[in-house]
Amino acid sequence: MAGSFRSLRDMAAWDPARAVAPEPIQQAAWTGDPLTPLRRGLTELQRRQRREPISIIQFGDSHTASPALVPRLRELFQSRYGAVGPGILPPGTGPRFTRPALVQAVQQGQWNGSSALRVPGAFSISGYRLRGEGAGSSVTLRSTESDGFDTFRLEFLMQPGAGRFRLLVDGESGPALPTSSNTTRAYPLVFQPPGRHREVTLELLGDGPVELLGWGMERRGPGVLVEGFGLNGATIDMLANLDPTMLRTALYHRNPSLVVLAFGTNEAVSPRITRDAYAAQLTERVRTIRRMAPGAGVVLMGAPDAARRAGRGQGCAAWSPLPGLDDVRAAQRAVARAENIGFWDWGSITGGVCGLNAATRASPRLVQDDHIHFTTEGYRLTAERFFTYLTGSSAMA
């Protein structure tokens, strides 16, 4: 693929003006059981009939952004089917409150981040963009896994007036790489050295801004990549703020077996939301994802129980469900049936307002005092139940 290198030395001959990314191959839309592409790939892994990883991508809100849910789901898949690293992450230290697993990120110098939470723009699959300026400003990604990585992925903006950067891999410095272009577009760079490494630093040369869209580490070979892209406060319409060409290209390169959509809590906060209006929004987003990743199954994680204080009483009587929760859940179920996609009932973990309230006092506690966000144990339990649903087998087997 364009922008794929075996060594830092190879990058010296790179001419971004002549590099053209391949056009996505048109695939027929998957119309069968939404879990079949994933389960078929898992069976191939178990039978050693597959040499490359399969991909699971989850989009969502603060639940997805938590440092427990997606990492635990990844841990379950990789312990059973093959560990291949964390995959793509938001660049730099990422949005506030994110703490990616399996890596450490360090950010030094002049950097400013922005997200696709409210405003559309030049955002790729991570929904986050990091703009750096000033000579010597740097970001470092370090693997905390003993096996390190043998594939480093970087996506950045080519745009007028942009500057140069260099990569340092385990301290070895590469050539200056330009990001200036007559047009604005995303560019994917893939570094696949013959051996394993531990750390990559991106350092700016100070001759113009450099904007990063995503980066990540993985290992070649069979296994399961589980990547989660969540923003605090996000609704399903956040996906419309991602640049469609960038998102389509990123999904093409990932070729996921499964796309998970985990939204609904922030929509349910509004008392003005209606079942039909939300079903229309959700249907549009689902169909867009299916056009962009036609070979993937799609699954909705139904909105979990969430409540707000209803008075000064005690126990579950003091709490009531978020005003739009019933309509959001009804719309999710209706869209899942109409669009032939999967639906997993997250509310089954707590079982309503009283169960939610009890989960704040359980041992271990599963839900935080706000009655919206889960604890680490609650998110881990969520991942284990979801894993069982996706694979048809126990997470503890």
Buried (B, 14 or more C-beta within 10 A) or exposed (E): EBBEBEBBEBBEEBEBEEBEBEEBEEEEEBEEEBBEBBBBBBEBBEEEEBEBBBBBBBBBBBBBBBBBBBBBBBBBBBEBBBBBBBBBBBBBBBBEEBBBBBBEBEBBBBBEBBBBBEEEEBBBBBBBBBBBBBEEBBBBBBBEBEEBBBBBBBBBBBBEEBBBBBBBBBEEEBBBBBBBBEEEBBBBBBBBBEEBBBBBBBBBBBBBBBBBBBBBBBBBBBBBBBBBBBBBBBBBBBBBBBBEEBBBBBBBBBBBBBBBBBBBBBBBBBEEBEBEEBBEBBBBBBBBBBEBBBBBBBBBBBBBBBBEEEEEEEEBEBBBBBBBBEBBBBBBBBBBEEBBBBBBBBBEBBEEBBBBBBBBEBEEBBBEEEBBBBBBBBBBBBBBBBBBBBBEEEBEE
